[in-house]
Amino acid sequence: MTEAELDRITAELDRLINDPEVRMDPELVWSLLEDVSSRGADTASVALIAQSASQRPPSPTAPRA
């Protein structure tokens, strides 16, 4: 995976995880994380992204489970 590809995926994950205007899509987040990890990104980067995803507070407009 090139650095440009990793940057693009990281930016998309950041948007999905941290932008309150964007509805959380867990399947897409996990899919992007899987793509990063399967393409050889270092484990620390994947772990930091996954940690960030797990710490996002629920969106005030998201339906409750």
Backbone as ProteinMPNN parsed JSONL, in Angstrom:
{"seq_chain_A": "MTEAELDRITAELDRLINDPEVRMDPELVWSLLEDVSSRGADTASVALIAQSASQRPPSPTAPRA", "coords_chain_A": {"N_chain_A": [[0.845, -1.176, 0.0], [0.595, 2.137, -0.907], [1.833, 5.235, 0.444], [0.133, 7.327, -0.181], [-2.301, 6.007, -0.682], [-2.789, 4.961, 1.876], [-3.02, 7.365, 3.278], [-5.356, 8.379, 2.081], [-7.284, 6.478, 2.859], [-7.069, 6.685, 5.627], [-7.918, 9.335, 5.979], [-10.584, 9.093, 5.137], [-11.537, 7.291, 7.078], [-11.17, 8.892, 9.352], [-13.011, 10.907, 8.797], [-15.428, 9.423, 8.811], [-15.45, 8.546, 11.435], [-15.108, 10.778, 13.129], [-16.52, 13.058, 12.247], [-19.313, 14.801, 13.131], [-21.455, 15.26, 11.473], [-21.627, 13.17, 9.771], [-23.129, 10.108, 9.276], [-22.511, 7.26, 11.214], [-21.066, 4.38, 9.881], [-20.592, 1.35, 10.6], [-19.928, -1.046, 9.205], [-18.576, -0.123, 6.918], [-16.422, 1.188, 8.127], [-15.079, -0.982, 9.389], [-14.52, -2.455, 7.108], [-12.761, -0.75, 5.722], [-10.682, -0.699, 7.607], [-9.942, -3.392, 7.529], [-9.026, -3.514, 4.902], [-6.792, -1.824, 5.045], [-5.206, -3.249, 6.871], [-4.844, -5.695, 5.531], [-3.375, -4.942, 3.366], [-0.884, -4.445, 4.232], [-0.263, -2.309, 5.941], [1.389, -0.887, 8.768], [1.063, -2.465, 11.969], [0.722, -0.805, 14.214], [-0.418, 1.556, 13.177], [-2.909, 0.632, 12.254], [-3.982, -0.243, 14.689], [-4.192, 2.184, 16.104], [-6.085, 3.547, 14.538], [-8.287, 1.822, 14.805], [-8.695, 2.021, 17.561], [-9.453, 4.69, 17.798], [-11.856, 4.565, 16.407], [-13.403, 3.007, 18.123], [-13.805, 4.698, 20.239], [-15.485, 6.752, 19.59], [-18.1, 8.921, 20.397], [-21.643, 8.26, 20.474], [-23.643, 9.375, 17.747], [-25.821, 12.164, 17.99], [-28.034, 12.052, 16.375], [-28.206, 9.491, 15.561], [-29.914, 6.382, 15.348], [-31.031, 4.691, 18.263], [-29.874, 1.596, 19.613]], "CA_chain_A": [[0.0, 0.0, 0.0], [1.387, 3.358, -0.958], [1.515, 6.214, 1.487], [-1.029, 8.085, -0.655], [-3.485, 5.174, -0.43], [-2.998, 4.927, 3.319], [-3.517, 8.69, 3.657], [-6.738, 8.488, 1.623], [-8.123, 5.635, 3.715], [-7.045, 7.28, 6.963], [-8.783, 10.528, 5.93], [-11.97, 8.622, 5.083], [-11.858, 6.77, 8.409], [-11.286, 10.033, 10.255], [-14.297, 11.554, 8.502], [-16.509, 8.547, 9.272], [-15.402, 8.379, 12.887], [-15.078, 12.011, 13.918], [-17.378, 14.134, 11.758], [-20.655, 14.596, 13.679], [-22.442, 15.391, 10.403], [-21.604, 11.939, 8.977], [-23.715, 8.96, 9.978], [-21.556, 6.17, 11.416], [-21.305, 3.165, 9.105], [-19.611, 0.401, 11.143], [-19.46, -1.997, 8.193], [-17.587, 0.552, 6.087], [-15.23, 1.407, 8.959], [-14.358, -2.245, 9.529], [-14.032, -2.821, 5.786], [-11.562, 0.054, 5.463], [-9.621, -1.196, 8.502], [-9.486, -4.676, 6.987], [-8.262, -3.201, 3.695], [-5.497, -1.294, 5.484], [-4.396, -4.299, 7.501], [-4.5, -6.739, 4.567], [-2.437, -4.397, 2.386], [0.444, -4.346, 4.807], [0.021, -1.15, 6.793], [1.954, -1.377, 10.014], [0.094, -2.811, 12.996], [0.478, 0.339, 15.096], [-1.353, 2.458, 12.503], [-4.226, -0.003, 12.274], [-4.448, -0.235, 16.073], [-4.598, 3.552, 16.452], [-7.33, 3.842, 13.836], [-9.336, 1.028, 15.443], [-8.937, 2.597, 18.887], [-10.203, 5.916, 17.561], [-13.209, 4.175, 16.014], [-14.133, 2.473, 19.27], [-14.008, 5.735, 21.24], [-16.366, 7.806, 19.099], [-19.397, 8.944, 21.073], [-22.746, 8.057, 19.519], [-24.191, 10.572, 17.118], [-27.113, 12.505, 18.591], [-29.106, 11.741, 15.429], [-28.182, 8.068, 15.227], [-30.95, 5.605, 16.061], [-30.546, 3.908, 19.409], [-30.022, 0.14, 19.444]], "C_chain_A": [[0.886, 1.233, 0.0], [0.962, 4.295, 0.174], [0.286, 7.037, 1.1], [-2.331, 7.314, -0.416], [-3.813, 5.133, 1.053], [-3.547, 6.262, 3.809], [-4.989, 8.863, 3.272], [-7.681, 7.696, 2.528], [-8.183, 6.21, 5.122], [-7.95, 8.511, 7.019], [-10.256, 10.126, 5.909], [-12.397, 8.064, 6.44], [-12.038, 7.901, 9.412], [-12.626, 10.736, 10.05], [-15.461, 10.728, 9.051], [-16.597, 8.499, 10.798], [-15.637, 9.685, 13.633], [-15.993, 13.128, 13.449], [-18.807, 13.905, 12.252], [-21.756, 14.698, 12.63], [-22.563, 14.107, 9.571], [-22.153, 10.797, 9.823], [-22.683, 7.829, 10.044], [-22.004, 4.952, 10.604], [-20.276, 2.13, 9.552], [-19.073, -0.582, 10.106], [-18.382, -1.38, 7.306], [-16.301, 0.791, 6.864], [-14.422, 0.126, 9.055], [-13.796, -2.716, 8.185], [-12.755, -2.05, 5.443], [-10.402, -0.395, 6.349], [-9.056, -2.522, 8.003], [-8.617, -4.452, 5.752], [-6.863, -2.711, 4.065], [-4.625, -2.417, 6.026], [-3.976, -5.371, 6.497], [-3.494, -6.253, 3.523], [-1.085, -4.079, 2.994], [0.758, -3.077, 5.562], [0.536, -1.674, 8.127], [0.87, -1.515, 11.08], [-0.235, -1.638, 13.9], [-0.521, 1.305, 14.47], [-2.767, 1.905, 12.545], [-4.803, 0.024, 13.684], [-4.912, 1.151, 16.5], [-5.909, 3.929, 15.789], [-8.491, 3.089, 14.488], [-9.683, 1.582, 16.82], [-9.769, 3.867, 18.75], [-11.654, 5.586, 17.216], [-14.024, 3.705, 17.214], [-14.446, 3.535, 20.31], [-14.935, 6.848, 20.78], [-17.679, 7.768, 19.87], [-20.515, 8.769, 20.049], [-23.239, 9.389, 18.979], [-25.547, 10.883, 17.742], [-28.282, 12.192, 17.668], [-29.16, 10.27, 15.065], [-29.284, 7.334, 15.993], [-30.325, 4.792, 17.182], [-30.811, 2.435, 19.172], [-30.88, -0.434, 20.537]], "O_chain_A": [[1.809, 1.353, 0.806], [-0.109, 4.157, 0.765], [-0.513, 7.402, 1.963], [-3.335, 7.892, 0.0], [-4.975, 5.254, 1.443], [-4.438, 6.293, 4.657], [-5.774, 9.423, 4.037], [-8.743, 8.184, 2.913], [-9.247, 6.217, 5.742], [-8.669, 8.707, 7.999], [-11.08, 10.744, 6.583], [-13.506, 8.338, 6.899], [-12.957, 7.868, 10.231], [-13.292, 11.112, 11.015], [-16.37, 11.269, 9.681], [-17.685, 8.422, 11.368], [-16.302, 9.691, 14.668], [-16.222, 14.075, 14.203], [-19.451, 12.936, 11.849], [-22.881, 14.262, 12.877], [-23.485, 13.968, 8.766], [-21.697, 10.557, 10.941], [-22.061, 7.49, 9.037], [-23.168, 4.555, 10.643], [-19.203, 2.032, 8.957], [-17.888, -0.914, 10.127], [-17.392, -2.034, 6.98], [-15.209, 0.617, 6.324], [-13.212, 0.138, 8.829], [-12.719, -3.309, 8.135], [-11.791, -2.625, 4.939], [-9.262, -0.463, 5.889], [-7.847, -2.749, 8.047], [-7.597, -5.117, 5.575], [-5.871, -3.133, 3.47], [-3.448, -2.522, 5.681], [-2.87, -5.904, 6.594], [-2.836, -7.063, 2.87], [-0.228, -3.498, 2.328], [1.928, -2.784, 5.807], [0.168, -2.765, 8.562], [-0.113, -0.773, 11.085], [-1.385, -1.497, 14.316], [-1.391, 1.823, 15.17], [-3.714, 2.634, 12.839], [-5.992, 0.289, 13.857], [-5.924, 1.277, 17.188], [-6.758, 4.566, 16.414], [-9.561, 3.661, 14.698], [-10.854, 1.606, 17.198], [-10.7, 4.082, 19.526], [-12.573, 6.258, 17.684], [-15.219, 3.987, 17.298], [-15.277, 3.301, 21.187], [-15.149, 7.806, 21.523], [-18.303, 6.713, 19.988], [-20.337, 9.101, 18.877], [-23.246, 10.398, 19.684], [-26.337, 9.974, 17.995], [-29.415, 12.078, 18.135], [-30.059, 9.841, 14.342], [-29.548, 7.642, 17.155], [-29.217, 4.272, 17.047], [-31.837, 2.061, 18.603], [-31.119, -1.642, 20.565]]}, "name": "protein", "num_of_chains": 1, "seq": "MTEAELDRITAELDRLINDPEVRMDPELVWSLLEDVSSRGADTASVALIAQSASQRPPSPTAPRA"}
